[in-house]
Amino acid sequence: MTKVVLKDAAFVAALDAIANRSQLCDDTGRVLGYFVLQSCDKPVSSKGVKSPLSPAERARILREEGSSGKTLAEFWDEMRRKHPEQFQ
């Protein structure tokens, strides 16, 4: 995961004031991404978020060998091996 450091105090304050999942857009209205405050007490909902994958691609991934049958612990062990910088 790429880390972006915000140095503009006004921008950081604006993000801190967000209570719900929000879109971040440029001045043309183009969606750059979504923001969820890390300390948000409310459950995060993905309702309304469009997948970048086509339905056919999602179905292919679900059929792909190895995409199921792992315990959650096995999944996290694999993620720690593949991305150790994220689990320091």
Order of alpha helices (4+ residues) and beta strands (2+ residues): alpha-beta-beta-alpha-alpha
